[in-house]
Amino acid sequence: MHTQARVFIRTALVYLVVAFMVGGLYLLNQGLNLSDKIGALLYPYYHLLMVGWVTQLICGVAMWMFPPLTRERPRGDERLGWFVYAALNLGLLLRVIGEPLQAWYGGWGWMLAASAILQVLAIWVFVIAIWPRVKGKPIFKPKTTPSEVK
Amino acid sequence: MPRLSQIMLRTALVWIAVGYTFGALVLYNKGVPFWPWLWLLRSAHVHLLLVGWLVQFAAGMAFWILPRLDPHGSRGNERLVWASYILLNSGVILAALHDPLAAAAPALTSLMIAAAGVCYMLAALTFALHAWRRVVSFRTFPR
């Protein structure tokens, strides 16, 4: 598994743990009524799980196991993958921090707007990067021609 | 990757792009309100991403990588998967259109969401019928 896929998948695993911590805290609060503020963590919990864990895991696995683009550049331009990683995670963190802050104190709406732009850019770039790799079994031309072999 | 998986995965990629666009509009509007109507896209965002993206992507991958049925590489009855593909995407479109159109045509949209539910049920059933026989332990075919 190449470095980029490992980074995506390990980050996804971190989000899985964090999401369940937040989700567990939300359930604890439902049972024990610890604080009214914890209710604002519901949407961050959903998105930690669905964006941070599920979507990021799928992106990492797709980049790893989809058919190679060409023999020379099997994964295409890897800079696109790094952009996806940075924008998706920065966008998600802005949302996870900004949404409770906005609910509790107000005035943090800009974080949600920035998060929206970063996440949608990340996904558009992911689609552009992975689209050419959704294809049949690659048939690479041999590097040497039969006459050269002789 | 078989043709049908390519079609399912590419459709899933279209839905993730559209679903995230709707989600971004809803989230942006939550932080910096500019058009209250955008909140009506929230339900479409959920259907597009949970069913159109996640379920369809998983089904497309499963059709590709589950064990084949014979030494010739047969994947079994592909018509069931085609039916599942059409039903699932019809359901996604009907469900996604429900909330934005609900205010304009409530009677029509009630039928639409009910039809979406039926499409989802049949899509799951047809895909499971196809995949069931391919969930087998490791085996080697005689060459």
Interface residues (C-beta under 8 A of the other chain):
Chain A: M50 V54 T55 I58 F66 P67 R95 G98 Q102 W108 G109 W110 M111 L112 A113 S115 A116 I117 Q119 V120 I123 W124 F126 V127 I130 W131 V134 K135 G136 K137
Chain B: M1 P2 R3 Q6 L9 R10 L13 V14 I16 A17 Y20 T21 G23 A24 L25 L27 Y28 K30 G31 V32 P33 L49 L54 F57
